[in-house]
Amino acid sequence: MDGTDTDQALASKWDVPLALFSMIRVAFGDLPVWAKAVVFGLVGSVGLWTAISWLRGRRSRVR
């Protein structure tokens, strides 16, 4: 291997989170504040519901 192989690229562990953050910033950047609040509220409530369901399921399997 001579070091000129372009099939592989080195990436840092922060490349994916940075790309996702940039994508979200561009997608929601021009929305009004009330629309951002609705979207983030819905996403947050789904995340909270998922976490609660997971914890309940985990506790019921232990007993």
Backbone bond lengths (Angstrom), bond angles and torsions (degrees), N, CA, C in turn:
res aa  C-N    CA-C-N  psi(-1)  N-CA   C-N-CA  omega(-1)  CA-C   N-CA-C  phi
1 M - - - 1.443 - - 1.526 108.11 -
2 D 1.309 115.86 127.80 1.457 119.52 -175.14 1.534 113.61 -100.44
3 G 1.304 118.56 1.47 1.451 120.75 177.02 1.515 114.60 89.13
4 T 1.324 117.66 0.07 1.469 120.16 179.23 1.518 111.64 -104.15
5 D 1.314 117.73 13.96 1.455 122.65 179.74 1.533 108.97 -71.69
6 T 1.332 117.27 124.27 1.463 120.94 -177.14 1.522 112.32 -103.25
7 D 1.344 117.69 9.23 1.465 120.19 179.38 1.525 112.17 -74.04
8 Q 1.306 117.46 -23.34 1.451 121.08 -177.94 1.527 109.29 -120.02
9 A 1.318 115.22 141.51 1.456 119.98 177.27 1.525 108.73 -127.57
10 L 1.300 116.34 139.90 1.445 120.79 176.91 1.527 108.92 -81.31
11 A 1.298 116.55 136.31 1.459 120.89 179.75 1.515 109.13 -135.52
12 S 1.297 114.91 148.29 1.459 118.17 176.62 1.520 109.05 -86.32
13 K 1.330 115.57 165.11 1.462 119.13 -178.97 1.524 111.23 -71.73
14 W 1.316 118.34 -9.67 1.464 121.58 -178.86 1.523 112.83 -97.31
15 D 1.324 119.02 0.18 1.460 120.84 -178.08 1.522 112.48 -65.31
16 V 1.322 118.26 -44.77 1.465 121.16 -178.70 1.527 111.57 -68.19
17 P 1.357 119.34 -48.98 1.474 117.53 177.24 1.528 112.89 -60.65
18 L 1.326 118.14 -37.33 1.459 120.87 178.69 1.524 110.90 -65.63
19 A 1.322 117.07 -41.03 1.467 120.73 178.13 1.527 110.91 -65.13
20 L 1.336 117.39 -42.00 1.470 120.01 178.03 1.527 111.26 -64.81
21 F 1.331 117.15 -43.20 1.461 120.52 178.31 1.524 110.83 -61.67
22 S 1.318 116.93 -42.72 1.466 120.49 178.95 1.519 111.11 -64.64
23 M 1.324 117.39 -40.75 1.459 121.27 179.39 1.531 110.68 -63.70
24 I 1.333 116.83 -43.45 1.463 120.44 179.12 1.525 110.45 -66.26
25 R 1.317 116.93 -40.50 1.461 120.41 179.92 1.522 111.43 -62.98
26 V 1.319 117.34 -41.09 1.462 120.89 178.84 1.528 110.73 -70.72
27 A 1.333 117.10 -40.40 1.465 120.65 -177.02 1.522 111.92 -67.51
28 F 1.333 117.32 -38.23 1.465 120.61 -175.39 1.528 112.75 -106.67
29 G 1.304 118.47 5.00 1.461 121.51 -175.62 1.510 114.50 -63.99
30 D 1.321 118.50 -36.08 1.456 121.59 -175.38 1.522 113.71 -95.59
31 L 1.319 117.20 -0.65 1.464 119.34 -179.56 1.526 110.54 -74.77
32 P 1.328 116.95 149.79 1.464 118.72 174.07 1.533 110.93 -67.87
33 V 1.311 115.93 163.14 1.460 121.25 -175.24 1.524 111.55 -60.33
34 W 1.333 117.89 -39.98 1.460 120.26 -177.39 1.533 110.46 -65.23
35 A 1.344 117.98 -35.97 1.464 120.76 179.00 1.532 110.88 -70.02
36 K 1.334 116.38 -38.86 1.467 119.85 176.45 1.525 110.46 -62.54
37 A 1.345 115.90 -41.21 1.463 120.01 179.87 1.524 111.07 -63.44
38 V 1.335 117.37 -40.85 1.465 120.95 179.22 1.523 110.30 -64.52
39 V 1.325 116.99 -47.00 1.474 120.87 -178.35 1.525 110.53 -63.31
40 F 1.331 116.92 -48.49 1.461 119.53 -178.57 1.524 111.69 -68.57
41 G 1.324 117.41 -32.06 1.457 120.53 175.17 1.511 112.10 -65.22
42 L 1.327 116.76 -42.40 1.467 120.40 177.96 1.523 111.30 -65.57
43 V 1.316 116.35 -45.36 1.469 120.20 179.27 1.528 110.45 -63.85
44 G 1.321 117.12 -41.52 1.457 120.64 178.80 1.515 112.39 -64.95
45 S 1.339 116.97 -40.62 1.465 119.09 179.87 1.523 111.51 -68.35
46 V 1.327 117.76 -36.28 1.467 120.43 176.03 1.527 110.02 -65.64
47 G 1.328 117.06 -41.61 1.462 120.27 177.37 1.514 112.42 -63.39
48 L 1.327 116.80 -41.57 1.458 121.06 177.76 1.521 111.30 -65.48
49 W 1.319 117.58 -42.81 1.464 122.48 178.52 1.538 110.06 -61.54
50 T 1.319 116.74 -43.13 1.459 121.29 179.00 1.527 110.97 -63.29
51 A 1.329 116.90 -43.67 1.465 120.44 179.72 1.524 111.29 -64.02
52 I 1.328 117.45 -42.95 1.462 120.73 179.47 1.519 110.79 -65.14
53 S 1.329 117.09 -43.15 1.466 120.57 178.77 1.523 111.05 -62.83
54 W 1.318 116.40 -40.72 1.466 120.48 179.65 1.530 110.48 -64.52
55 L 1.344 116.57 -43.36 1.464 119.74 179.48 1.525 111.50 -65.44
56 R 1.333 118.12 -40.46 1.455 120.56 177.71 1.527 111.41 -63.71
57 G 1.320 116.27 -42.59 1.456 120.66 177.62 1.512 112.53 -64.36
58 R 1.312 115.92 -37.53 1.458 120.16 179.41 1.517 111.57 -68.20
59 R 1.330 116.68 -39.41 1.458 120.18 179.44 1.527 111.56 -70.06
60 S 1.331 117.52 -35.92 1.459 119.43 -178.85 1.529 112.20 -72.03
61 R 1.322 118.03 -28.04 1.463 120.96 178.10 1.516 111.48 -73.34
62 V 1.321 117.96 -28.41 1.458 121.23 -178.27 1.501 111.05 -71.06
63 R 1.301 117.89 -38.37 1.479 121.64 -176.54 1.452 111.54 -73.49
